[in-house]
């Protein structure tokens, strides 16, 4: 079997007629196919994964109580990707549909970043400060609790509760937040109706 070599510059047709320059260049390129060490296009060489040079943070999915592990990639102070942690013994890198959408939950142009308040009988929303909103919530919770708090039932049994306030937690509340809510609402305020959306 004879070794194949590319035609040298100035190669001639078998009859001795010189090949046109354009054809000579094409023939030379064809003969070099498969002989290059790095068969990558310029585009392939310049491409890079979006998580390159990003800092990795380990986290936990905020939804249900399974506790799937997440890899959160941050670059220039911004979250650029969230995916399952393949080293987790719980989820082995996999995520359910809600967990897979955690990035959209975190980085979303539609996410509200300020307090919007609509007064009774109003037809529009007003932008308020967080301090104003917290004060309003505190005053209204206290007013409702004072008006509906029951120390004893008619038969004399001590209950110390209110049925005028209920709590419905969201699926993205973590264990610590749910613990504080239960201690504050049940033990502190005497609220009976405490539920979480993740269990409904």
C-alpha positions in Angstrom: 0.0 0.0 0.0 1.5 3.3 -1.1 1.5 6.3 1.2 -0.7 9.1 0.0 0.8 12.6 -0.2 -0.6 16.0 -1.1 0.2 17.5 -4.4 3.1 19.9 -4.2 2.7 23.5 -5.2 2.9 23.8 -9.0 1.7 20.2 -9.6 0.8 19.3 -13.2 -1.9 17.4 -14.9 -0.8 13.9 -16.1 -0.3 15.4 -19.6 2.0 18.0 -18.1 -0.4 20.9 -18.1 -0.2 23.0 -14.9 -3.3 22.9 -12.7 -5.1 26.3 -12.1 -4.2 27.9 -8.8 -7.7 27.6 -7.4 -7.9 24.0 -8.2 -4.4 23.4 -6.9 -5.5 24.9 -3.5 -8.7 22.8 -3.4 -6.8 19.6 -4.2 -4.2 20.3 -1.5 -6.9 20.9 1.1 -8.7 17.7 0.2 -5.5 15.7 0.4 -4.9 17.0 3.9 -8.2 15.8 5.2 -7.7 13.4 8.2 -4.0 14.3 8.6 -4.5 17.2 11.0 -3.8 16.7 14.7 -6.6 18.9 16.0 -9.8 18.4 13.9 -11.6 21.4 15.5 -13.2 24.4 13.9 -12.4 27.9 15.1 -15.9 28.1 16.5 -15.4 24.9 18.5 -12.1 26.2 20.0 -13.5 29.5 21.0 -16.7 28.1 22.7 -16.7 27.7 26.5 -19.2 26.4 29.0 -21.2 29.2 30.6 -20.1 28.0 34.1 -16.4 28.4 33.3 -14.7 30.7 35.9 -17.9 30.8 37.9 -17.9 30.2 41.7 -19.7 27.1 42.9 -22.0 27.3 45.9 -23.8 24.2 47.3 -27.5 24.8 48.3 -30.7 22.9 48.9 -33.8 23.0 46.8 -36.4 25.3 48.4 -39.5 23.3 47.5 -40.6 20.1 49.2 -39.0 18.4 52.2 -36.9 15.9 50.2 -33.9 18.1 50.4 -32.4 17.7 47.0 -28.9 19.3 46.7 -28.2 22.1 44.2 -25.1 23.5 42.6 -25.4 27.3 42.2 -22.9 28.9 39.9 -22.2 32.6 40.5 -20.2 34.9 38.3 -19.6 38.6 38.8 -22.1 38.6 41.7 -24.9 37.1 39.6 -26.4 33.6 39.6 -25.8 32.3 36.1 -26.9 28.6 36.5 -28.5 26.2 39.0 -28.5 22.5 38.6 -28.7 19.3 40.6 -25.6 18.2 42.6 -24.3 14.9 41.2 -22.5 14.2 44.5 -25.6 14.3 46.6 -26.8 10.9 48.0 -30.4 12.2 47.9 -30.9 13.3 44.3 -27.7 12.2 42.5 -27.8 15.3 40.3 -31.5 14.9 39.3 -34.3 17.4 40.0 -38.0 17.3 39.6 -39.8 19.9 37.4 -40.1 22.4 40.2 -36.5 22.0 41.2 -35.3 22.3 37.6 -37.1 25.6 37.4 -35.2 27.1 40.5 -33.1 29.3 38.2 -36.2 30.9 36.7 -37.6 31.4 40.2 -34.4 33.1 41.3 -33.5 35.1 38.2 -36.7 36.4 36.7 -37.5 39.9 35.3 -41.1 39.4 36.4 -40.1 38.9 40.1 -41.4 41.7 42.3 -38.7 43.6 44.1 -40.8 46.3 45.8 -43.9 46.4 47.9 -47.1 47.0 46.0 -50.2 48.0 48.0 -53.8 48.5 46.8 -56.0 50.4 49.2 -59.6 49.3 49.9 -61.8 50.2 46.9 -58.8 51.5 45.0 -58.3 50.6 41.3 -54.5 50.8 41.2 -51.4 49.7 43.0 -49.1 52.0 45.0 -45.4 51.5 45.7 -44.6 51.4 49.4 -41.5 50.9 51.5 -40.8 47.7 53.2 -40.8 49.4 56.6 -44.3 50.7 55.9 -45.5 47.3 54.9 -44.0 45.6 58.0 -45.6 48.1 60.3 -49.0 47.7 58.6 -48.8 43.9 59.0 -47.8 44.1 62.6 -50.6 46.5 63.5 -53.3 44.6 61.7 -52.2 41.2 63.1 -52.2 42.7 66.7 -55.6 44.3 66.1 -57.2 41.1 64.8 -55.6 39.0 67.6 -56.8 41.4 70.3 -60.4 41.3 68.9 -60.6 37.6 68.4 -58.4 36.1 71.2 -60.2 33.6 73.4 -58.7 32.6 76.8 -61.4 30.2 77.9 -64.3 28.4 76.3 -67.8 28.7 77.8 -67.3 25.4 79.7 -64.2 26.9 81.5 -61.5 25.1 79.5 -58.4 27.3 78.9 -57.5 27.5 75.2 -55.6 30.8 74.7 -56.1 30.9 70.9 -57.5 32.9 68.1 -59.6 31.7 65.1 -59.4 35.1 63.4 -56.0 34.5 61.8 -54.7 31.7 59.6 -51.3 31.0 58.1 -50.7 29.3 54.7 -47.0 28.8 54.1 -45.5 28.6 50.6 -43.6 25.6 49.1 -40.4 27.6 48.9 -40.1 28.2 52.6 -37.2 26.3 54.1 -37.2 24.2 57.3 -35.9 27.0 59.5 -38.6 29.4 58.3 -41.3 26.9 58.9 -40.0 26.2 62.4 -40.0 29.9 63.2 -43.5 30.4 61.8 -44.8 27.5 63.9 -43.2 28.7 67.1 -44.4 32.4 66.6 -47.9 31.8 65.2 -48.8 28.8 67.4 -46.9 29.5 70.7 -46.8 33.3 70.4 -50.0 34.4 68.8 -52.2 31.4 69.6 -53.1 30.8 65.9 -54.7 27.4 65.4 -55.0 27.3 61.6 -51.5 26.8 60.3 -50.9 25.0 57.0 -48.2 24.7 54.3 -48.9 24.7 50.6 -46.4 21.9 50.1 -48.6 19.4 51.9 -51.9 20.4 50.4 
